Amino acid sequence: MVVIRLSRGGAKKRPFYNLVVAHSQNRRDGRFIERVGFYNPVASGQAEALRVAFDRVDYWTSVGAQLSPTVERLIKQAKSTVAAPVAVAA
């Protein structure tokens, strides 16, 4: 089975996660098929905290990939921030 899950990187006390498509039997931080985004939980200032390639996620879910619960939550969060209109002061 193919899953879309988080793969941890970064240093001690400074986590950084890649959203990857991988076979479920591979290790968490091991071999993967494709990287479809990233999540930086300790992003501060202007640093980007979450980036998702929605077209690739849609493709992989259409061919049967399962989302992990955390990735599902992050994708919902990313879609809500993209869909929310940005107020521009005139």
CNS distance restraints for C-alpha pairs under 8 A (distance, minus, plus):
assign (resid   1 and name CA) (resid  23 and name CA) 5.86 0.50 0.50
assign (resid   1 and name CA) (resid  24 and name CA) 5.72 0.50 0.50
assign (resid   1 and name CA) (resid  65 and name CA) 7.12 0.50 0.50
assign (resid   1 and name CA) (resid  66 and name CA) 7.97 0.50 0.50
assign (resid   2 and name CA) (resid  21 and name CA) 6.86 0.50 0.50
assign (resid   2 and name CA) (resid  22 and name CA) 5.66 0.50 0.50
assign (resid   2 and name CA) (resid  23 and name CA) 4.52 0.50 0.50
assign (resid   2 and name CA) (resid  24 and name CA) 5.72 0.50 0.50
assign (resid   2 and name CA) (resid  64 and name CA) 7.24 0.50 0.50
assign (resid   2 and name CA) (resid  65 and name CA) 4.84 0.50 0.50
assign (resid   2 and name CA) (resid  66 and name CA) 6.47 0.50 0.50
assign (resid   3 and name CA) (resid  21 and name CA) 5.72 0.50 0.50
assign (resid   3 and name CA) (resid  22 and name CA) 5.56 0.50 0.50
assign (resid   3 and name CA) (resid  23 and name CA) 6.10 0.50 0.50
assign (resid   3 and name CA) (resid  24 and name CA) 5.84 0.50 0.50
assign (resid   3 and name CA) (resid  65 and name CA) 5.06 0.50 0.50
assign (resid   3 and name CA) (resid  66 and name CA) 4.67 0.50 0.50
assign (resid   3 and name CA) (resid  67 and name CA) 5.77 0.50 0.50
assign (resid   3 and name CA) (resid  68 and name CA) 6.97 0.50 0.50
assign (resid   4 and name CA) (resid  19 and name CA) 6.74 0.50 0.50
assign (resid   4 and name CA) (resid  20 and name CA) 5.54 0.50 0.50
assign (resid   4 and name CA) (resid  21 and name CA) 4.46 0.50 0.50
assign (resid   4 and name CA) (resid  22 and name CA) 6.39 0.50 0.50
assign (resid   4 and name CA) (resid  65 and name CA) 6.67 0.50 0.50
assign (resid   4 and name CA) (resid  66 and name CA) 6.14 0.50 0.50
assign (resid   4 and name CA) (resid  67 and name CA) 4.92 0.50 0.50
assign (resid   4 and name CA) (resid  68 and name CA) 6.21 0.50 0.50
assign (resid   4 and name CA) (resid  71 and name CA) 7.13 0.50 0.50
assign (resid   5 and name CA) (resid  19 and name CA) 5.66 0.50 0.50
assign (resid   5 and name CA) (resid  20 and name CA) 5.62 0.50 0.50
assign (resid   5 and name CA) (resid  21 and name CA) 6.60 0.50 0.50
assign (resid   5 and name CA) (resid  22 and name CA) 7.58 0.50 0.50
assign (resid   5 and name CA) (resid  67 and name CA) 6.51 0.50 0.50
assign (resid   5 and name CA) (resid  68 and name CA) 5.42 0.50 0.50
assign (resid   5 and name CA) (resid  70 and name CA) 7.70 0.50 0.50
assign (resid   5 and name CA) (resid  71 and name CA) 5.96 0.50 0.50
assign (resid   6 and name CA) (resid  17 and name CA) 5.78 0.50 0.50
assign (resid   6 and name CA) (resid  18 and name CA) 5.56 0.50 0.50
assign (resid   6 and name CA) (resid  19 and name CA) 4.77 0.50 0.50
assign (resid   6 and name CA) (resid  20 and name CA) 6.17 0.50 0.50
assign (resid   6 and name CA) (resid  28 and name CA) 7.48 0.50 0.50
assign (resid   6 and name CA) (resid  70 and name CA) 7.99 0.50 0.50
assign (resid   6 and name CA) (resid  71 and name CA) 6.95 0.50 0.50
assign (resid   7 and name CA) (resid  17 and name CA) 5.34 0.50 0.50
assign (resid   7 and name CA) (resid  18 and name CA) 5.12 0.50 0.50
assign (resid   7 and name CA) (resid  19 and name CA) 6.41 0.50 0.50
assign (resid   7 and name CA) (resid  20 and name CA) 6.68 0.50 0.50
assign (resid   7 and name CA) (resid  28 and name CA) 5.70 0.50 0.50
assign (resid   7 and name CA) (resid  29 and name CA) 4.98 0.50 0.50
assign (resid   8 and name CA) (resid  15 and name CA) 6.77 0.50 0.50
assign (resid   8 and name CA) (resid  16 and name CA) 5.91 0.50 0.50
assign (resid   8 and name CA) (resid  17 and name CA) 4.54 0.50 0.50
assign (resid   8 and name CA) (resid  18 and name CA) 6.54 0.50 0.50
assign (resid   8 and name CA) (resid  28 and name CA) 7.68 0.50 0.50
assign (resid   8 and name CA) (resid  29 and name CA) 6.19 0.50 0.50
assign (resid   9 and name CA) (resid  15 and name CA) 6.12 0.50 0.50
assign (resid   9 and name CA) (resid  16 and name CA) 4.99 0.50 0.50
assign (resid   9 and name CA) (resid  17 and name CA) 5.69 0.50 0.50
assign (resid   9 and name CA) (resid  18 and name CA) 7.45 0.50 0.50
assign (resid   9 and name CA) (resid  29 and name CA) 7.91 0.50 0.50
assign (resid  10 and name CA) (resid  14 and name CA) 5.81 0.50 0.50
assign (resid  10 and name CA) (resid  15 and name CA) 4.91 0.50 0.50
assign (resid  10 and name CA) (resid  16 and name CA) 4.95 0.50 0.50
assign (resid  10 and name CA) (resid  17 and name CA) 7.74 0.50 0.50
assign (resid  11 and name CA) (resid  15 and name CA) 6.19 0.50 0.50
assign (resid  14 and name CA) (resid  42 and name CA) 7.01 0.50 0.50
assign (resid  15 and name CA) (resid  40 and name CA) 7.04 0.50 0.50
assign (resid  15 and name CA) (resid  41 and name CA) 7.09 0.50 0.50
assign (resid  15 and name CA) (resid  42 and name CA) 7.32 0.50 0.50
assign (resid  16 and name CA) (resid  38 and name CA) 7.65 0.50 0.50
assign (resid  16 and name CA) (resid  39 and name CA) 6.31 0.50 0.50
assign (resid  16 and name CA) (resid  40 and name CA) 4.99 0.50 0.50
assign (resid  16 and name CA) (resid  41 and name CA) 6.98 0.50 0.50
assign (resid  17 and name CA) (resid  38 and name CA) 5.66 0.50 0.50
assign (resid  17 and name CA) (resid  39 and name CA) 5.08 0.50 0.50
assign (resid  17 and name CA) (resid  40 and name CA) 6.27 0.50 0.50
assign (resid  18 and name CA) (resid  35 and name CA) 6.80 0.50 0.50
assign (resid  18 and name CA) (resid  36 and name CA) 7.69 0.50 0.50
assign (resid  18 and name CA) (resid  37 and name CA) 5.94 0.50 0.50
assign (resid  18 and name CA) (resid  38 and name CA) 4.23 0.50 0.50
assign (resid  18 and name CA) (resid  39 and name CA) 6.21 0.50 0.50
assign (resid  19 and name CA) (resid  35 and name CA) 5.91 0.50 0.50
assign (resid  19 and name CA) (resid  36 and name CA) 5.51 0.50 0.50
assign (resid  19 and name CA) (resid  37 and name CA) 4.90 0.50 0.50
assign (resid  19 and name CA) (resid  38 and name CA) 5.24 0.50 0.50
assign (resid  19 and name CA) (resid  39 and name CA) 7.26 0.50 0.50
assign (resid  19 and name CA) (resid  52 and name CA) 7.88 0.50 0.50
assign (resid  19 and name CA) (resid  71 and name CA) 7.51 0.50 0.50
assign (resid  20 and name CA) (resid  32 and name CA) 6.41 0.50 0.50
assign (resid  20 and name CA) (resid  33 and name CA) 7.24 0.50 0.50
assign (resid  20 and name CA) (resid  34 and name CA) 5.70 0.50 0.50
assign (resid  20 and name CA) (resid  35 and name CA) 4.40 0.50 0.50
assign (resid  20 and name CA) (resid  36 and name CA) 5.69 0.50 0.50
assign (resid  20 and name CA) (resid  37 and name CA) 7.21 0.50 0.50
assign (resid  21 and name CA) (resid  32 and name CA) 5.91 0.50 0.50
assign (resid  21 and name CA) (resid  33 and name CA) 5.41 0.50 0.50
assign (resid  21 and name CA) (resid  34 and name CA) 5.21 0.50 0.50
assign (resid  21 and name CA) (resid  35 and name CA) 6.35 0.50 0.50
assign (resid  21 and name CA) (resid  36 and name CA) 7.23 0.50 0.50
assign (resid  21 and name CA) (resid  60 and name CA) 7.95 0.50 0.50
assign (resid  21 and name CA) (resid  65 and name CA) 8.00 0.50 0.50
assign (resid  22 and name CA) (resid  26 and name CA) 6.98 0.50 0.50
assign (resid  22 and name CA) (resid  31 and name CA) 7.05 0.50 0.50
assign (resid  22 and name CA) (resid  32 and name CA) 4.37 0.50 0.50
assign (resid  22 and name CA) (resid  33 and name CA) 5.27 0.50 0.50
assign (resid  22 and name CA) (resid  34 and name CA) 7.27 0.50 0.50
assign (resid  23 and name CA) (resid  32 and name CA) 7.03 0.50 0.50
assign (resid  23 and name CA) (resid  33 and name CA) 7.73 0.50 0.50
assign (resid  26 and name CA) (resid  30 and name CA) 6.19 0.50 0.50
assign (resid  26 and name CA) (resid  31 and name CA) 6.42 0.50 0.50
assign (resid  26 and name CA) (resid  32 and name CA) 7.73 0.50 0.50
assign (resid  27 and name CA) (resid  31 and name CA) 7.13 0.50 0.50
assign (resid  36 and name CA) (resid  52 and name CA) 6.09 0.50 0.50
assign (resid  36 and name CA) (resid  53 and name CA) 5.41 0.50 0.50
assign (resid  36 and name CA) (resid  56 and name CA) 6.51 0.50 0.50
assign (resid  36 and name CA) (resid  57 and name CA) 6.88 0.50 0.50
assign (resid  37 and name CA) (resid  50 and name CA) 7.54 0.50 0.50
assign (resid  37 and name CA) (resid  51 and name CA) 5.20 0.50 0.50
assign (resid  37 and name CA) (resid  52 and name CA) 4.40 0.50 0.50
assign (resid  37 and name CA) (resid  53 and name CA) 5.95 0.50 0.50
assign (resid  38 and name CA) (resid  49 and name CA) 7.91 0.50 0.50
assign (resid  38 and name CA) (resid  50 and name CA) 5.78 0.50 0.50
assign (resid  38 and name CA) (resid  51 and name CA) 5.44 0.50 0.50
assign (resid  38 and name CA) (resid  52 and name CA) 6.68 0.50 0.50
assign (resid  39 and name CA) (resid  49 and name CA) 5.66 0.50 0.50
assign (resid  39 and name CA) (resid  50 and name CA) 4.53 0.50 0.50
assign (resid  39 and name CA) (resid  51 and name CA) 6.67 0.50 0.50
assign (resid  40 and name CA) (resid  48 and name CA) 7.47 0.50 0.50
assign (resid  40 and name CA) (resid  49 and name CA) 4.68 0.50 0.50
assign (resid  40 and name CA) (resid  50 and name CA) 6.26 0.50 0.50
assign (resid  41 and name CA) (resid  49 and name CA) 6.29 0.50 0.50
assign (resid  42 and name CA) (resid  49 and name CA) 7.56 0.50 0.50
assign (resid  43 and name CA) (resid  47 and name CA) 5.53 0.50 0.50
assign (resid  43 and name CA) (resid  48 and name CA) 6.56 0.50 0.50
assign (resid  43 and name CA) (resid  49 and name CA) 5.29 0.50 0.50
assign (resid  44 and name CA) (resid  49 and name CA) 7.99 0.50 0.50
assign (resid  50 and name CA) (resid  78 and name CA) 7.17 0.50 0.50
assign (resid  51 and name CA) (resid  78 and name CA) 7.61 0.50 0.50
assign (resid  52 and name CA) (resid  57 and name CA) 7.95 0.50 0.50
assign (resid  52 and name CA) (resid  75 and name CA) 7.31 0.50 0.50
assign (resid  52 and name CA) (resid  78 and name CA) 7.33 0.50 0.50
assign (resid  53 and name CA) (resid  57 and name CA) 6.40 0.50 0.50
assign (resid  54 and name CA) (resid  58 and name CA) 5.99 0.50 0.50
assign (resid  55 and name CA) (resid  59 and name CA) 6.21 0.50 0.50
assign (resid  56 and name CA) (resid  60 and name CA) 6.20 0.50 0.50
assign (resid  57 and name CA) (resid  61 and name CA) 6.12 0.50 0.50
assign (resid  58 and name CA) (resid  62 and name CA) 6.04 0.50 0.50
assign (resid  59 and name CA) (resid  63 and name CA) 6.51 0.50 0.50
assign (resid  60 and name CA) (resid  64 and name CA) 6.49 0.50 0.50
assign (resid  60 and name CA) (resid  65 and name CA) 5.38 0.50 0.50
assign (resid  61 and name CA) (resid  65 and name CA) 4.62 0.50 0.50
assign (resid  61 and name CA) (resid  66 and name CA) 6.45 0.50 0.50
assign (resid  61 and name CA) (resid  67 and name CA) 7.83 0.50 0.50
assign (resid  67 and name CA) (resid  71 and name CA) 6.06 0.50 0.50
assign (resid  67 and name CA) (resid  72 and name CA) 5.75 0.50 0.50
assign (resid  68 and name CA) (resid  72 and name CA) 6.10 0.50 0.50
assign (resid  69 and name CA) (resid  73 and name CA) 6.31 0.50 0.50
assign (resid  70 and name CA) (resid  74 and name CA) 6.24 0.50 0.50
assign (resid  71 and name CA) (resid  75 and name CA) 6.06 0.50 0.50
assign (resid  72 and name CA) (resid  76 and name CA) 6.29 0.50 0.50
assign (resid  73 and name CA) (resid  77 and name CA) 6.22 0.50 0.50
assign (resid  74 and name CA) (resid  78 and name CA) 6.10 0.50 0.50
assign (resid  75 and name CA) (resid  79 and name CA) 6.07 0.50 0.50
assign (resid  76 and name CA) (resid  80 and name CA) 6.18 0.50 0.50
assign (resid  77 and name CA) (resid  81 and name CA) 6.38 0.50 0.50
assign (resid  78 and name CA) (resid  82 and name CA) 6.20 0.50 0.50
assign (resid  79 and name CA) (resid  83 and name CA) 5.96 0.50 0.50
assign (resid  80 and name CA) (resid  84 and name CA) 6.03 0.50 0.50
